[in-house]
């Protein structure tokens, strides 16, 4: 099975990494991306998840990130 880290930042979709063959590696990368996005001042909303070859979320690894803005 191959895995990918997919992210949506402020409405823009992208693949952070793909072709990962070890789920442990995918989990480490997932947590690194989430940490970066939680600490990024320019991120208002984001979602990150580990997807398998069928684009299904793997083991519930999906995180939503939201930073409050002046209008929140």
N, C-alpha and C positions, 0 to 999 in steps of 0.2 A: 504494500500500500504506500502511496505517496501522499504527502501533505503539503498544504500551502497556508501562509499567513495572509489573510485578506483584511484590509482596513478601509474605513470610510472616514475621512477627516473633513469636517465642515462641508459635507455633501459631495466630496470628490472621492471616487472609488479608486483603489490601486491594490496591486499584489505586492506585498512586502518581500515575500520569499516563496518559492515554489520548488517542487521536486525533492522535498525533504523526505528521507526514507525512514528516519528514526523518530518515533513519536516524542521521545525525550528531548531531542533537539528542537522539535517544533514547539514544545512547551516552554523551553528556555527562551527561544526567540519571541514567542507570544508575550511572555512576562516582560521582556526587555522593551518591546514595542509599547506595551501598556504603560510602563513606567515613564518612558519618554513622553508619551502623549499626556499623561497626568501632569507632568512638569512643564509642558509647553504653554507659554503665555498666549500664543496665537491660536490655540485650539479651543473652539467654543463647544463643538460636539464631535464625538468620534465613536466608532465601533470597531472592534478587532475580534477576529475569530480564527480558529484553526479549522480548515476545511479538508475533507478527504477528496478522493478522486471523483466522487459523486456530488461534490459541493455541499455535503452534509457537515454540520458542526460536529466536531470530534470531542467526545467526553464532556460536553458542556462548556468547553473553553470558548466563551464569548463574553466580551466586556464592553459595557457602555460607559462613555466618559462624557461628562457635561460640566463645563465651568460656567459659573454665573457671570452674567454681564451686567452692565449698569442698569439695563432695563428689566432685569429679572426680579 
